[in-house]
């Protein structure tokens, strides 16, 4: 089942794989085909459950948008930022996000901030977290094999097919439609969660500020991080972009996070554990070993 | 591969040949047979194409030699032949930049192309949407059909309108 939804100014897509043998007769049903957790979504009677879960996830995304948007003057976060209400007046999720922002700010040595330009705007944390939670909603409904992609940041659960790990193309930052690399999830069986987040200037121009200089970060064209869950992976991707090439040594500090970058000059680098399925064949630059 | 030329409707139809799958399973419905030849070849192939082919992540062996037939960009359900080429047209979505309408080209239950039937013209914002958001939406729709990749990660893109039309086409196609 697939669903696309416009929210938070971008596109969210849901791709739920049920491994329904009726529709995937060309697939070689592997060991997970008999797994109860996998098979549950194959039952026709479960389709309504999956659809309800997607509807719940979509409603969740719109709720997050209404609560956290700084483009909506009446959102709780906008009102909090103007000092009209206190944190106690906001939904508890606002305090949760601000807590996570504080954690990220510490972990990234200040490169992540919930106050870009001095004004409260936790957007750098909110989208990844919203996708992460949307994925949780699907898992709770029994749809354990799925992909939720929000504007290019991806939370994956389980596998793409029986015994087949999810594979994610990394969009080339300067060549629309081309891929710079392909990432493969380490999970070949149900249960694992894997996230891919990319930050860059390709889509919205130089909008990520280096909080330490106040100027737009410009060393990298894009950086892609992989980790178990999208909440911190996405926030770290924004911070790592601001760090530039210094991110190479930083990203392996947070547990389970790996990085692949395309530099402003067109070269690439990656951390040793980055789960590259197919290396980039870029005209300029080749992956160089980490110092 | 997968590059998309804004404002060139034919390109949207021709491009997805790059990911139309003929591998990854014994029963995959390869593009062949009753499909007509590509409506056009040369003029719409932009300057990116050669480069992209060289650097693309999909090996050349996965590419069929012919592009999906183009249903003419006029919408409607132009079922042709016995096993493929069905076109399912999405609703027209009104955006503040103008009407947007897309169509899916199906082979059985597989999406082989996303066509742009209508798109707004005339301002920079529109160009950004066409150049960035639509190709990724197209990849999204097509990547599920590919044995190579399932989705695409990239810097956050924005879109308005296309998604509405695309979803209505997905719903109509029963996907």
Interface residues (C-beta under 8 A of the other chain):
Chain A: X2 X3 X4 X5 X6 X9 X10 X11 X13 X15 X23 X25 X26 X27 X28 X127 X147 X149 X151 X152 X153 X154 X160 X166 X167 X168 X169 X170 X171 X172 X173 X175 X176 X177 X178 X179 X181 X182 X183 X196 X197 X198 X199 X200 X201 X202 X203 X204 X222 X224 X278 X280 X281 X282 X283
Chain B: X1 X2 X3 X4 X15 X24 X25 X26 X27 X28 X48 X51 X52 X54 X55 X56 X57 X109 X128 X131 X132 X133 X135 X136 X137 X139 X140 X143 X144 X148 X149 X150 X151 X152 X153 X154 X155 X156 X157 X158 X159 X160 X163 X164 X166 X167 X170 X175
